[in-house]
């Protein structure tokens, strides 16, 4: 059928390319925004505009921030001898919420993935390696990538690269183990195996 | 933790209120737009702006369209004695794609749902009933709402309301039955029961 609304089609097309959305959810969202919830649509459009203008990558740690340098990197009370390497600002946020870490960060904005064609050069790893090499206050890099094939590949690559440019820096990774509050019986074998190897 | 980017938070907040999205998918989409895919973000922002300016409800059938009256309502070759009532423009699109229906439409933009607090008055049903009452060319209203509790409630309400304002108009509903290309063994009992009652 000829389209009843090219502008609606164009919006659906832009929405369906977002991660996690397909054509059906995109058209549901577009119809909702344009019919029931125009106020929300206007708010989304202005939030998107503003974010595009204001949000940039922190010049030191690469996280998303409104300032040239993010509040964590700029905070002189943080422990500057440690860098925690995470996949995304969301992962950085959950680590901050634990209050268990007071060092600095480096945000990869992705993981090494041969399948998706993401290599070390796409993750600004050069920036991290230079920082580790030049800044002599750094004593430890804690790699907090997930225990997935891509997280493992990234951790492996990073550990080797850091050892070759700054052999005095200790490279650690988050412990594998049993999550809190979960019955053993519902935990997968891989996780239990990791917890057995890492037992103390 | 203090937010590193209030503009990012605001975008996540606007996204997570969209139907089908939660806080996690919203923050994944926002981070993706602002770091990997700024070109797409700009395209989405302009598509949204344009759609908000151009898309409106068809003055006759209520579907989303760029014109005051949609191309289907304006098409003089369509069978004007039939109105098919659908939940959404997306449902209207799939019916058009079958090429099995050449009449007009009425798009509810929702279904009656006591749980969500959506009543008959929210669905512009008055507009449909007036049209059925006044336009004497109309011979049939085909209710194409889904076989769900909300679709059934809407169909039931509509059938009664149409009978009371225009008793000469035939009210029909899409047949219940077995979907094409699906094994009986994988079909739920409700669908099979419907197909048995509707057997011919």
Interface residues (C-beta under 8 A of the other chain):
Chain A: X1 X2 X4 X5 X6 X7 X8 X10 X11 X13 X14 X15 X17 X18 X19 X20 X21 X24 X25 X27 X28 X29 X30 X31 X32 X33 X34 X35 X36 X38 X40 X41 X42 X43 X44 X45 X47 X48 X49 X50 X51 X52 X53 X54 X55 X57 X58 X63 X64 X65 X66 X70 X71 X72 X88 X89 X90 X93 X96 X97 X109 X110
Chain B: X1 X2 X4 X5 X6 X7 X8 X10 X11 X13 X14 X15 X17 X18 X19 X20 X21 X24 X25 X27 X28 X29 X30 X31 X32 X33 X34 X35 X36 X38 X40 X41 X42 X43 X44 X45 X47 X48 X49 X50 X51 X52 X53 X54 X55 X57 X58 X63 X64 X65 X66 X70 X71 X72 X88 X89 X90 X93 X96 X97 X109 X110
